[in-house]
Amino acid sequence: MITGGQLRAARSLLGWNQDALAENSAVAVSTVRRMEASSGPVRGYSENVWKVQRALEDAGIEFIDENDSGGVGVRLKDRVPR
């Protein structure tokens, strides 16, 4: 489950504002705002959460789950030259 902090960090890595994330994920800007305001796991309809996560992943974001070596986070995937 992704967190509001991960969404904000992912957007920042891509240089996107909330409008760009909403447009790329086909959800309302108010939905993005509400998701990002979550202090823990993102709240919302599962379909909307999936759309937002998928849009960020398609743009090159990798979500990192909490594990023994650290907490949750995000990073840009290595890009393969075309």
Contact map, one row per residue, 1 for C-alpha under 8 A:
1110000000000000000000000000000000000000110000000000000000000000000000000000000000
1111011000000000000000000000000000000000110000000000000000000010000000000000000000
1111111000000000000000000000000000010111110000000000000000000000000000000000000000
0111111100000000000000000000000000111111110000000000000000000000000000000000000000
0011111110000000000000000000000000010111000000000000000000000000000000000000000000
0111111111000000000000000000000000000000000000000000000000000010000000011100000000
0111111111100000000000000000000000010000000000000000000000000000000000000000000000
0001111111110000000000000000000000010000000000000000000000000000000000000000000000
0000111111111000000000000000000000000000000000000000000000000000000000001100000000
0000011111111100000000000000000000000000000000000000000100001000000000000110000000
0000001111111111110010000000000000000000000000000000000100000000000000000000000000
0000000111111111100000000000000000000000000000000000000000000000000000000000000000
0000000011111111000000000000000000000000000000000000000000000000000000000011000000
0000000001111111000000000000000000000000000000000000000000100000000000000000000000
0000000000111111100000000000000000000000000000000000000000000000000000000000000000
0000000000111111111110000000000000000000000000000000000000000000000000000000000000
0000000000110011111110000000000000000000000000000000000000000000000000000000000000
0000000000100001111111000000100110000000000000000000000000000000000000000000000000
0000000000000001111111100000100000000000000000000000000000000000000000000000000000
0000000000000001111111110000000000000000000000000000000000000000000000000000000000
0000000000100001111111111000100100000000000000000001001100000000000000000000000000
0000000000000000011111111111101100000000000000000001000000000000000000000000000000
0000000000000000001111111111000000000000000000000000000000000000000000000000000000
0000000000000000000111111100000000000000000000000001001000000000000000000000000000
0000000000000000000011111110000000000000000000000011011000000000000000000000000000
0000000000000000000001111111000000000000000000000010000000000000000000000000000000
0000000000000000000001101111101100000000000000010011000000000000000000000000000000
0000000000000000000001100111111100000000000000000000000000000000000000000000000000
0000000000000000011011000011111110000000000000000000000000000000000000000000000000
0000000000000000000000000001111111000000000000000000000000000000000000000000000000
0000000000000000000001000011111111100000000100000000000000000000000000000000000000
0000000000000000010011000011111111110000000000000001000000000000000000000000000000
0000000000000000010000000000111111111000000000000000000000000000000000000000000000
0000000000000000000000000000011111111100001000000000000000000000000000000000000000
0001000000000000000000000000001111111100011100000000000000000000000000000000000000
0011101100000000000000000000000111111110010000000000000000000000000000000000000000
0001000000000000000000000000000011111110000000000000000000000000000000000000000000
0011100000000000000000000000000001111111111000000000000000000000000000000000000000
0011100000000000000000000000000000011111110000000000000000000000000000000000000000
0011100000000000000000000000000000000111110000000000000000000000000000000000000000
1111000000000000000000000000000000000111111000000000000000000000000000000000000000
1111000000000000000000000000000000110111111100001000000000000000000000000000000000
0000000000000000000000000000000001100100111110001000000000000000000000000000000000
0000000000000000000000000000001000100000011111011000000000000000000000000000000000
0000000000000000000000000000000000000000001111111000000000000000000000000000000000
0000000000000000000000000000000000000000000111111100000000000000000000000000000000
0000000000000000000000000000000000000000000011111110000000000000000000000000000000
0000000000000000000000000010000000000000000111111111000000000000000000000000000000
0000000000000000000000000000000000000000011111111111100000000000000000000000000000
0000000000000000000000000000000000000000000001111111110000000000000000000000000000
0000000000000000000000001110000000000000000000111111111000000000000000000000000000
0000000000000000000011011010000100000000000000011111111100000000000000000000000000
0000000000000000000000000000000000000000000000001111111110000000000000000000000000
0000000000000000000000001000000000000000000000000111111111000000000000000000000000
0000000000000000000010011000000000000000000000000011111111100000000000000000000000
0000000001100000000010000000000000000000000000000001111111111000000000000000000000
0000000000000000000000000000000000000000000000000000111111111110000000000000000000
0000000000000000000000000000000000000000000000000000011111111000000000000000000000
0000000000000100000000000000000000000000000000000000001111111000000000000000000000
0000000000000000000000000000000000000000000000000000000111111100000000000001101000
0000000001000000000000000000000000000000000000000000000111111110000000000111100000
0000000000000000000000000000000000000000000000000000000010011111000000000111100000
0100010000000000000000000000000000000000000000000000000010001111100000011110000000
0000000000000000000000000000000000000000000000000000000000000111110000011110000000
0000000000000000000000000000000000000000000000000000000000000011111000111000000000
0000000000000000000000000000000000000000000000000000000000000001111111111000000000
0000000000000000000000000000000000000000000000000000000000000000111111110000000000
0000000000000000000000000000000000000000000000000000000000000000011111000000000000
0000000000000000000000000000000000000000000000000000000000000000011111100000000000
0000000000000000000000000000000000000000000000000000000000000000011111110000000000
0000000000000000000000000000000000000000000000000000000000000000111011111000000000
0000010000000000000000000000000000000000000000000000000000000011111001111100000000
0000010010000000000000000000000000000000000000000000000000000011110000111110000000
0000010011000000000000000000000000000000000000000000000000001111000000011111000000
0000000001001000000000000000000000000000000000000000000000001111000000001111100000
0000000000001000000000000000000000000000000000000000000000011100000000000111110000
0000000000000000000000000000000000000000000000000000000000011100000000000011111000
0000000000000000000000000000000000000000000000000000000000000000000000000001111100
0000000000000000000000000000000000000000000000000000000000010000000000000000111110
0000000000000000000000000000000000000000000000000000000000000000000000000000011111
0000000000000000000000000000000000000000000000000000000000000000000000000000001111
0000000000000000000000000000000000000000000000000000000000000000000000000000000111
